[in-house]
Amino acid sequence: MSYADVNGINLYYEIQGEGRPLVLLHGGLGSGEMFAPILPAFTANRRVILPDLQGHGRTADVDRPLDIRTMADDIAALIDHLGLEKPDVVGYSLGGGVGLHLALAHPQKVGKLVSASAGIRRNATHADILAQQGQVTGAAAEFMKETPMYESYQRLAPRPEDFPRLLDKIGAAMAVDFDLTDEVRGLSVPTLIVGSDADIVPAAHFVEIFNLLDGGLRDGGWMGEGRPKGGHALAILPGTTHYSLFMSPLFPAVAMAFLDQEG
């Protein structure tokens, strides 16, 4: 359990396990400990670095917006701080987006990427979810006091009273329009796109991302000669939702199969 002063933030992280490094990035309103049910599957043969992103878990917020691009720069700086040589990166939801931005902005720092439950266009999100996201403000803090997210924040955060501020920042961040279509076309880091079969975006959106990566556009061939040239892959996890994927044993199973594959 340590802190790293990187990129203007005092970033909390834990390291568990031994082996090739793997950075594991949590979802919004969570922390690294949310992966506890499946962490042993990652640490069985990997040295896993578990950061708490800006304003989450044990990492105190700082005076800047909650911007996924800045958080990606935080992780790039943490990789340098720890002297890691092109670690693999696995991210879920917010962490999946951070991992994707990390791979786009700092491809030389990442080995392979697994981006789970993270869309690349805001308008791909189901309309009812967008409406719910529009209600995320500090005023909702009182209504969240019985939730696991609130309990975790109160237990871990250096300043538990910052919870309404975090909700305000998350709400503002989710209201910003984005479309990474053009950027994703040029993604050079071998990437596994993961989604649940009942996610906050249609499963077809994950297929769309895979198509942008030259995937699913032709028969793969007997020897895999028709697979995406960048080494990209796609997995839709059956029987999961956006809110259960990060606990499903299928998640580390497909992630590690992709990361451990040679070539």
C-alpha positions as CSV (number, residue, x, y, z in Angstrom):
1,M,0.0,0.0,0.0
2,S,1.7,3.2,-1.2
3,Y,1.2,6.7,-2.6
4,A,2.9,8.2,-5.6
5,D,3.1,11.9,-6.2
6,V,2.5,12.0,-10.0
7,N,1.0,14.4,-12.4
8,G,-0.2,16.8,-9.7
9,I,-2.0,14.1,-7.6
10,N,-1.1,11.9,-4.7
11,L,-2.2,8.6,-6.2
12,Y,-2.9,5.6,-4.0
13,Y,-2.0,2.1,-5.3
14,E,-1.5,-1.4,-4.1
15,I,0.7,-4.2,-5.5
16,Q,-0.3,-7.8,-5.2
17,G,1.2,-11.0,-6.7
18,E,4.3,-11.7,-8.7
19,G,5.1,-11.9,-12.4
20,R,4.7,-9.7,-15.4
21,P,3.1,-6.3,-14.4
22,L,-0.6,-5.7,-14.9
23,V,-2.4,-2.4,-14.1
24,L,-6.0,-3.0,-13.0
25,L,-8.3,0.0,-13.2
26,H,-11.6,0.2,-11.3
27,G,-15.0,1.7,-12.3
28,G,-16.6,5.0,-11.3
29,L,-17.5,5.4,-7.6
30,G,-15.4,2.4,-6.8
31,S,-11.8,1.6,-5.9
32,G,-9.2,-1.1,-6.5
33,E,-10.9,-3.2,-3.8
34,M,-14.0,-3.7,-6.0
35,F,-12.0,-6.4,-7.8
36,A,-11.6,-8.5,-4.6
37,P,-13.9,-11.4,-5.8
38,I,-11.8,-12.0,-9.0
39,L,-8.4,-10.6,-8.0
40,P,-6.9,-14.1,-7.3
41,A,-7.4,-15.0,-10.9
42,F,-5.2,-12.0,-11.9
43,T,-2.6,-12.4,-9.2
44,A,-2.1,-16.1,-9.8
45,N,0.7,-15.3,-12.2
46,R,0.9,-11.5,-12.5
47,R,2.2,-8.6,-10.4
48,V,-1.0,-6.6,-10.2
49,I,-0.9,-2.8,-9.6
50,L,-4.3,-1.5,-8.3
51,P,-4.5,2.3,-8.3
52,D,-7.4,4.3,-6.9
53,L,-8.2,7.0,-9.5
54,Q,-8.6,10.7,-8.8
55,G,-11.2,11.3,-6.0
56,H,-11.9,7.6,-5.6
57,G,-11.0,5.2,-2.8
58,R,-7.9,6.3,-0.9
59,T,-6.8,8.9,-3.5
60,A,-8.0,12.4,-2.4
61,D,-9.5,14.7,-5.0
62,V,-7.5,17.7,-6.3
63,D,-8.6,21.0,-7.7
64,R,-9.2,20.0,-11.3
65,P,-12.1,18.5,-13.2
66,L,-12.6,14.7,-13.3
67,D,-11.3,14.3,-16.9
68,I,-10.7,10.8,-18.2
69,R,-7.8,12.0,-20.3
70,T,-6.1,13.5,-17.2
71,M,-6.7,10.3,-15.3
72,A,-5.0,8.4,-18.2
73,D,-2.0,10.7,-17.8
74,D,-2.0,10.0,-14.1
75,I,-1.6,6.2,-14.9
76,A,1.1,6.9,-17.5
77,A,3.0,8.9,-14.8
78,L,2.5,6.0,-12.3
79,I,3.9,3.5,-14.8
80,D,7.0,5.7,-15.1
81,H,7.2,6.2,-11.3
82,L,7.2,2.5,-10.7
83,G,9.6,1.8,-13.6
84,L,7.3,-0.6,-15.3
85,E,8.2,-1.8,-18.8
86,K,5.1,-1.8,-20.9
87,P,2.7,-3.4,-18.4
88,D,-0.6,-4.8,-19.6
89,V,-3.6,-2.7,-18.6
90,V,-7.1,-4.0,-17.7
91,G,-9.9,-1.5,-17.0
92,Y,-13.6,-1.8,-16.3
93,S,-16.2,1.0,-17.0
94,L,-14.5,4.3,-16.1
95,G,-11.2,2.3,-15.8
96,G,-11.9,0.8,-19.3
97,G,-12.1,4.3,-20.7
98,V,-9.0,5.4,-18.8
99,G,-7.2,2.4,-20.2
100,L,-8.3,3.2,-23.7
101,H,-7.2,6.9,-23.4
102,L,-3.9,5.7,-22.0
103,A,-3.3,3.4,-24.9
104,L,-4.2,6.2,-27.4
105,A,-2.1,8.9,-25.8
106,H,0.8,6.8,-24.5
107,P,1.0,3.6,-26.6
108,Q,4.7,3.2,-25.9
109,K,3.8,2.6,-22.2
110,V,1.3,-0.2,-22.7
111,G,1.8,-3.9,-23.6
112,K,-1.8,-5.0,-24.2
113,L,-5.1,-3.5,-23.2
114,V,-8.4,-5.0,-22.0
115,S,-11.1,-2.4,-22.1
116,A,-14.4,-3.6,-20.5
117,S,-17.8,-2.0,-20.5
118,A,-16.6,1.2,-21.9
119,G,-18.3,2.9,-24.9
120,I,-16.5,5.2,-27.3
121,R,-19.5,7.4,-28.2
122,R,-21.7,9.0,-25.6
123,N,-24.8,8.7,-27.8
124,A,-24.3,4.9,-27.9
125,T,-25.4,4.8,-24.3
126,H,-29.0,3.6,-23.7
127,A,-31.3,6.7,-23.4
128,D,-32.6,5.7,-19.9
129,I,-29.0,5.5,-18.7
130,L,-28.2,8.9,-20.1
131,A,-31.2,10.2,-18.2
132,Q,-30.1,8.6,-15.0
133,Q,-26.6,10.0,-15.5
134,G,-28.1,13.5,-15.8
135,Q,-29.4,13.2,-12.2
136,V,-25.9,12.5,-10.7
137,T,-25.1,15.6,-8.6
138,G,-24.0,16.3,-5.1
139,A,-27.7,16.6,-4.2
140,A,-28.0,12.9,-4.7
141,A,-25.5,12.1,-1.9
142,E,-28.2,11.9,0.8
143,F,-30.1,9.2,-1.3
144,M,-27.0,7.1,-1.8
145,K,-26.2,6.7,1.9
146,E,-27.4,3.1,1.9
147,T,-25.4,2.1,-1.2
148,P,-22.1,0.1,-1.2
149,M,-20.5,3.0,-3.1
150,Y,-21.2,5.4,-0.2
151,E,-20.1,2.9,2.4
152,S,-16.8,2.2,0.6
153,Y,-16.1,5.9,0.1
154,Q,-16.8,6.7,3.8
155,R,-14.5,3.9,4.9
156,L,-11.6,4.6,2.5
157,A,-11.6,8.3,1.4
158,P,-9.0,10.6,3.1
159,R,-11.9,13.2,3.2
160,P,-15.2,11.4,3.5
161,E,-17.1,14.7,3.4
162,D,-16.0,15.1,-0.3
163,F,-18.6,12.6,-1.5
164,P,-21.1,15.2,-2.8
165,R,-18.2,16.9,-4.6
166,L,-17.3,13.7,-6.3
167,L,-20.8,13.2,-7.4
168,D,-20.9,16.7,-8.9
169,K,-17.7,16.0,-10.7
170,I,-18.8,12.7,-12.1
171,G,-22.1,14.1,-13.2
172,A,-20.3,16.9,-15.0
173,A,-17.9,14.5,-16.6
174,M,-20.7,12.2,-17.9
175,A,-22.5,15.2,-19.4
176,V,-19.6,15.9,-21.8
177,D,-20.2,14.6,-25.3
178,F,-17.5,12.4,-26.8
179,D,-16.8,10.4,-29.9
180,L,-13.5,8.5,-30.2
181,T,-14.4,6.8,-33.5
182,D,-11.5,8.4,-35.4
183,E,-9.0,7.9,-32.7
184,V,-9.9,4.2,-32.2
185,R,-9.2,3.5,-35.8
186,G,-5.6,4.3,-35.2
187,L,-5.2,2.3,-32.0
188,S,-1.9,0.5,-32.1
189,V,-1.9,-1.3,-28.8
190,P,-3.3,-4.9,-29.1
191,T,-6.7,-4.5,-27.4
192,L,-9.5,-6.9,-26.2
193,I,-12.9,-5.2,-26.2
194,V,-15.1,-6.7,-23.5
195,G,-18.8,-6.1,-22.9
196,S,-21.7,-7.8,-21.1
197,D,-24.6,-9.1,-23.1
198,A,-26.8,-6.6,-21.3
199,D,-24.6,-3.5,-20.8
200,I,-25.3,0.2,-20.6
201,V,-24.6,0.3,-24.4
202,P,-26.0,-2.3,-26.8
203,A,-23.8,-5.3,-27.5
204,A,-23.7,-4.1,-31.1
205,H,-21.6,-1.1,-29.9
206,F,-18.8,-3.4,-28.8
207,V,-19.0,-5.0,-32.2
208,E,-18.8,-1.5,-33.8
209,I,-15.6,-0.8,-31.8
210,F,-14.2,-4.2,-33.0
211,N,-15.0,-3.3,-36.6
212,L,-13.1,-0.1,-36.2
213,L,-10.1,-2.2,-35.2
214,D,-10.4,-4.2,-38.4
215,G,-12.2,-7.0,-36.6
216,G,-15.2,-9.0,-37.7
217,L,-15.0,-7.7,-41.3
218,R,-14.0,-11.1,-42.9
219,D,-13.7,-14.7,-42.2
220,G,-10.7,-15.3,-39.8
221,G,-9.3,-18.2,-41.9
222,W,-8.0,-21.6,-40.9
223,M,-4.8,-20.2,-39.6
224,G,-6.2,-17.0,-38.3
225,E,-4.8,-15.1,-41.3
226,G,-8.0,-13.1,-41.5
227,R,-8.0,-11.8,-37.9
228,P,-7.3,-8.2,-37.2
229,K,-3.7,-7.3,-38.0
230,G,-3.3,-5.4,-34.8
231,G,-3.9,-8.4,-32.6
232,H,-7.3,-7.1,-31.4
233,A,-10.1,-9.2,-30.1
234,L,-13.7,-9.1,-28.8
235,A,-15.5,-10.9,-26.0
236,I,-19.2,-10.5,-25.0
237,L,-19.8,-12.1,-21.6
238,P,-23.1,-14.0,-21.4
239,G,-25.4,-13.7,-18.4
240,T,-23.7,-10.5,-17.2
241,T,-24.7,-6.8,-16.9
242,H,-22.6,-3.6,-16.5
243,Y,-23.0,-4.0,-12.8
244,S,-21.9,-7.6,-12.5
245,L,-19.2,-8.0,-15.2
246,F,-16.4,-6.8,-12.9
247,M,-17.2,-9.7,-10.4
248,S,-17.8,-12.4,-13.0
249,P,-15.1,-15.1,-13.2
250,L,-15.6,-14.9,-17.0
251,F,-13.9,-11.4,-16.9
252,P,-10.4,-12.5,-15.7
253,A,-10.7,-15.7,-17.8
254,V,-11.1,-14.0,-21.1
255,A,-8.7,-11.1,-20.1
256,M,-5.9,-13.5,-19.1
257,A,-6.4,-15.7,-22.1
258,F,-5.9,-12.6,-24.3
259,L,-3.0,-11.2,-22.4
260,D,-1.1,-14.5,-22.1
261,Q,-1.5,-15.3,-25.8
262,E,1.7,-15.0,-27.7
263,G,2.0,-12.9,-30.8
